Amino acid sequence: MASIRVIKKDVDFLVSEVISDCWMFVYLNPGKKYEEAVEIISEAVELRNSLYEKINRPDKANVKKYFKSVNEELLKSVDALFLKISALAQ
């Protein structure tokens, strides 16, 4: 099992990549779907906060399974956000 510090670094890295891609879209497409990009950024920040809340208050009964589910939620949620960014570009 990875340490809590590593899991938090993964969360921060993936969420920052989503935010970076949104700002890159806004920079490359001025005046085009700005509000939608900002909404995706807000969703990414909310995701980060909720995952940190879950990481800081783990289920003591089965820690490995709990953190595995948190990691799966992270990957699925970030993938969904990247798909939203891709939809903006089309």
Order of alpha helices (4+ residues) and beta strands (2+ residues): alpha-alpha-alpha
